[in-house]
């Protein structure tokens, strides 16, 4: 029995045993709630002590149980070690592996770094994302049962008058964050579910972020969702390893933590130290989540399996056509992490804002499950719900001749014309990204966004980078010169 067979056999047994575009609304600045209003649920007079972790000797092997979405490169960064050393300590792991199976026991050679933070976990990742565990949650019905000010709240947001629950759902689906998370944050910060009146100190800024570009519930939630995603996905890829707290001290998140927990730590890390500790400790947001939804850890169902593989994708334009690669890995929605999206444009249209005559195409067969200004979501498992399975997300498609809601498309079918619709743009193009079970997937990481064998590589900044295939290189640039061009064609065999 070879290593791969042993690994897959173990994974199966374990499963039985453990049963140049801006895609979003106004950008979220890297800041912190500044209002001084105390959270609705505050730590008691004797707050629960935070757990601690001892130091380790260099290269000491420590036990670790793989969590949903874990990858070897991210674990190596978090434990200050290398992929090679992790493999040496766990020879059962095959040479080719993307995501690790949740629950997989490992030994990791750790090189201790000082200033590790608390190992306390706030919530599971499966409840953080807008994925399968969000399907049975009815935001409007839940809010209607609460006495707080969110029940009855109405605001003009994104072109419509929307109720508080509708605003939460609108932000949740765009950023792919569970509405449970946004409701818990609103309750913790401003008593949205328990306090009948919005506190006067939070009238314009319910989440305490005092930015005049983010007044009102909707834009406060846009800011918060963007900031939470930045922390979640930067931990997922191992790019967020430390931050400076308000008192100037350095904190490095405990490497055993999960992405959702670090997302909340990152959200609050610039708050006054006592507020940071209270919000991220057992008596803070975790207590609010428990009060609202019960024990989430007991309900956790991992949403990313081991050895996840992407379906075979074509390039998002017709066979034989020449397009420009105008944007390397950048945010799928909003700003910052996750760097999930790539941009493509017909060369003659890349620097002109108009509706291109060219057609963007479906990279795989799927069902159109959501459309909005410039936006189209293609559900590859065709179950009609973008919270499950593989989903391909298109942005900047013109309304004219865009594939309609409910359309069933084959691979290569037309989805619409490149344009500047939806967000802001410097020229007609399409922005394309992937999600799996509600989680954005980084374009350049353990499971890269490969189309027709072209492998994306990120640059030093968002939108920079290149595509490579069999020694060929195509750079990403809005300049749309010949170094950015590539032709859609039948990929080399095996790719």
N, C-alpha and C positions, 0 to 999 in steps of 0.2 A: 504494500500500500504506500503510494508516494505521499509527499508532504501535502500537496493540494487536496488529495482524497481524504487524508486524515483531518485536515482543517475543515473541509466541508462536512465530513461526517460528524465532527465535534460540534460544528455550528448547528446542524440539524438536530442533534441530540439535545443541545443546550436550549434550542427553541422549544422543544417539547417539555423540557424540565422546568424552564422558567416561565412557560406559557405566557462728439461735440453736441451733445443734446442735454437737456435738463428734463428728466422724465416726470418730476413730481410737482405738486404745488409749492408755494414759497419755501425756500430752503431753510433747513434747521441749523441754526448757528450752534457751535460747540460751547454751550453755556450750561447754567444750572438754575433751578428755581431760586429766585432772589427774594420773594416776599417772605415775611417773617411769621406768617400765620402758622401755628402749630398744627401738625396733622390731626385728623379726627381721632385716629386710634394711636395713642402715644404709649411709650414704654411706661410701665408702672413704677412705683417707688423702688422696687427691687428688680431691675431688669434681669432677664435670664442671662447667665454668664455665657460669653462666647467661647466655643471650643478652641483649643490651640493644638499645634502640631510640633513635635520635637524636630531638632535638626538631624541631618543624616550625614554619614561619612561619604566622601567622594566615591562615586560609582557603586554605592550600596544599592542592592536590588530591593525595590519596595513593591509591595503588592498593589495591583490596580485592576479594577473591573471596568472593562470598556463600556462607555456610555454611548447613547444614540448619536450618530454623526461623527464619532471619533475617527481620526485618521493617523497614520504613523507620523507624517510630517508635523502635524499640530502637536501630538504628544511629545515628540522630540523637543520642540521649542518650549513647551510648557514645563517639562522636567529638566530643561537645560542639558539635554543629552543629544544623541544622534540616532537617526533611523537605523544605522548599522548596529549600534549597541543594543537597541531594542530588539532587533531581529536575532542577534546572537543569544540574547536571553530568552527568546521565544521562537525556537527553530521551527515550530509547527506552522508559523505564518508563512504563506506561500510568497513567491517572488512578486507576483502580480496581485495586488490587493488594493481596493479603493477604500471603502468604509469598513470599519471593524464591526463584528457582530455584537450588539448590545448584550452585556452579561459575560463576555469572554474574559476569563481570568488571565492576567499577565503579570510578569515581573518586569519592572522598568529600572534600569540603572540611573539613579538620580544624582545630579550634581547640585547640592543644596545651594540656594541663593537666599540671603537674608531678607528680612522684611516681608515674609509671607504673611498674608492676611488670614482671616478666619476661614476655617473649612466648612462653616455653616452654609447649607444649601437652601435657597429661597423657594424655588419651584422647579418642576420638571420641564425639560425642553418641549415635550410633546404638548404641553398646555400653553406654551409661550407662542408658538407659531399658529398661523391660520390653517390648520391641517385637519386630519381626520377627527380629532377629539373636539373640534369646534362645530362639527356638523349638527349635533343634537342640542346645541345651545342657542336659544331664541333670545336675542338681546332685547327686543321690544317687549316680549312677555316678561322677562326678568326685571327690566326697569319698571314696568307697569305695576309690579308687585311691591315696589319700594316706596317709602314715604319721602325720599330725598328730592332735591330741587331738579335733578335730571329728568324726573318724571313730570312732564309738562313743559320742559325747556324747548324752545324753538329758535333757530338761528338761520339766517340766509348763508348758505355755504355751498361752494362749488356750483353756483348757478341755480340753486333751488332753495326754497324754504324747507328745512329739515328738522325733525325732532332730535332730541338729544341722543336717543337710541340709534336713529338713522345716521347721525354724524359719527358715532362710535363705529357702526358697521362699515361706513364708507371709508374711514381711515384704516380700519382693520383689513379690509379686502385689498386696498391699494398697497399697503406696506406688508401685507401678509403676516400680521400680528393678531393673535387671538383677541376678540372683544373682551374676554374675561380679564386680560392683562390691563387694557385701557380702563375698564370699569373699576378695577381694584385700585389703580393709580389715582383715578378721580375721587374715589372714596377716601383713600388714605390722605390725599392732599386737601380736599375741599368738601368732604362729607356729601358727595353727589348722590349717594343712595340712602343716607340716613338723616341728613340735615335738610329740613323743608325749605330753608332759605340759603341761597348762595352767599357766603360771608362777604361783607362789603369789601374787605381787603383783597378779595379775589374776583371782584365783579368783572373786570376786564381780562384778568389773567388767572383763570381757574387753577392752573397748575403751578402758578407762582413764577413763571418765566416772564419777567417784565420787559418785553420787547414790543415796541409799537408796530412792528411788522407781523406780530403774532398775537393780536388781540382777538378775544373771543374763543369759545370752546373749540371750534374746528381747527384754527391755526395753532392753538396750544397743543392739541392732540397730534397735529402734523409734526410739530417740533419734537414732541415726546416720542412718537413712534420712530421717527428718524434716528433720534439719539439712542433709543433702545436697540434698534437694529445695528447701529454702528458698534455697540459693545458686544452684542450677541455674535455677529458674524466675524468680527476681528478676533474674538476668542476662538471661534470655530476653526479659523485658519492659523491660529498661533501668532497672529500679528499684534495682539494686545497682551502684553506681558506685565505691564506696570503702569501706575499713574501716580501723580503727586496729589496728595490730599490738601485740604484748605490750610492746614497748619504748616505746610511745607514738607511734611514727612512723606517718604516714599512707601508705597504699598504695592506688593506684587500678589495678585490673586493666587490663592492656594491652587496648585496644579491639579488637584483632584476635583475641583469645582466643575460644574456644567455651564453651558453657554448662557442659559437664562439667568442664572445667579449672577454671573459676571456682567450681564447686560444691566441689571439693576445697580450693581456696585459702580459701574461706569457712569450710569445716569446720575448718581448722587455724589460722585467722588469730589466735586468741587464745593459741595455744601459745607457749612460749618461741621467740624469733626463730630460733635455730639449728634448732630442731625444725621450725618452719614452713618454712624454706628447704629443709631436707633432704627433708621429706615431699612438697613440691610441685615439687622439682627433678628433673632427669633420673635421679638415683640413688635416688629415693624410691618413691612409689607407682607411678610410670610403669615403673620397673624391675621391681617386683613383678608388675604387670600383664603385662609382656612375658615374664617368666619363666613365668608360669602359662598364658598364652594365645597367646603369639607376638606378632607385629607387628600390633596392632589397626588401625593406620592403613592397612595394606595390605589389610585385610579390610573396611574401612569401606564401607557402603552407606547413603547418606542415607535417612532414614526419613520426611522431610517434603518433599513436592514443591513446586514453585513454583505460585503462584496456587491454593492449596488452598481449596476451598469446602465449607461445611457443607451437609449434606442439609436439606431442608425439614422443620422440626419444628413440631408443634402444641404447645400448652401441655399440661402433664402431668396434666390432669384433664378430665372429660367435657365435650363441647360443651354450651354453655348454662349450665354451673354457674359460680357465683361463688366464688372462693377468694381468700385473702389472700397477698400477697407478704411473707413474714416474714423473709427473709434475703437481703441483697444479696451481691455477690461475696465469697466466703470460701473457705477451704481445701477442696480436693476430698477429701483424706484427711490427717489429722494437723492441724497448726497452721501458720499462716503461709502463705507461697507454696507452691504456686500458688493464686491466688484463682479457682478453677475452678468453684465450686458456687453454686447458687441454692436458696432454700428457699421452699416453698409449703405452705399449710395451709387446710383448710376453716375459715371464720371462727369457727365455734362451738367448734372443737377446738384452736385455736392455743395456748391457755394451759392445756390439760388434758392430762395424760399418761394416755392410754388408747388402745384400738384404735378408731379412728374408723369409723363406718359408711360413710363416703364411700370412693370408689375413686380411686386414682391410675391413670393410663393411660400407654400407650406413646407417646412423642413421635414415633416412627417405627417401621416394621416391623422386626422382628429376632428373633433366637434367644436364649433365655435360656441363657447359658453358665456362669454361676456364681451360686450363692446361698449365703448365710451368715446369721448372726443380723442381721436388719434389712436385709440387703443383697441386691440383685439387679443383675446385669450383663446388658445387652441388646446382643448382637453384631449390628450392622446388615448386615454382609456375609454373615452366616450361615455362615461357614466353620468355626464351632465353636471359634475361638481368639481370645481378647480381645486378643492381642498384635498383631493385624493389623486394619487398617481402622478404621472408626468404631465406637465403643462408647459406650453411654449407661449411666451408673452411678447407681443409686438407693440411698438409705440411709433407714433408719427405717421400713421396711415391716414390718407385723406378720406373724408366721409364719402366722396364720390366713388362709387363702384366698389366700396369695401365689402367683403364677404359678410352676409347678414347673420344675425344671431340665429343659432340652430342649424347653420349650414354644416353638412358633413363633407369634409375635404379629403381628397387623396393627396399623397405626397407629390409635391410639385404643382398642385392647383393654385390658382391665384387667390391671394388674400386681400390685396389692395395696392394702391399707388403710394410710393414714398412722397412725403410732404413735410411741412413743419408743424402740422397740427398736433396738439397735445403737448403742453409744456412749451419750452423755448428751444430754438434751434437756429443754427447758422446757415443751414441749407437743407434741401429735400433729401431725406434718407430714412432708413428704418433702424430702429433700436430693437434688439432681440435678446431675450434672456430665458432662463429655464427655472422651473421649480419642481420639486418632488415632494409630494405629501405636504404641500404648503411651505416648504423651506426653499429659499433661494439658494442656488448652487453657484459658487464662485467659478468664473469662466476659466481661470488659470489656477487649478489646484489638483487635489488628488483624483477628482473625477472631471477632467477638463471638458470644455464645450467644443467638442470636435465635430466639424461638418465637412463631409467629403475628404476626410483624412487630414484636414488643416487643423493644426494644434495651436491654440492661442497662448501667447506668452505676454504677461503683463510688463509694462514699463515701470519707470520709477515714479510716475504720476498717473492718476486715472486718465483714461483715454489714450495714453501712450501704449506702445507694445508692438507686437507683430504676430503674424501667422506663419507657421513653418510646416512643410511637408516634403519629405524625401530630399532634403538639402535645399529646397526652394524657400525663400523668405519674402514675405510681403509685409511691409510696415504699415502701421496705422497712422493716418494723418488726414486732417480735414482739407489739406491742400489738394488731394485727389490727383497727384501726379502719377506717372507710370510706375513708380516704385510701390504704389498702393493697390495696383490693379490685380485682380484674379478672375479666372474664368470658371464658371460652373461647368463641370464635366463629370463623367463617370469616374468615381474615385479609384485609385489603384486597388487591385484585388486584395481582400483582407482588411480593408479600411472602411 
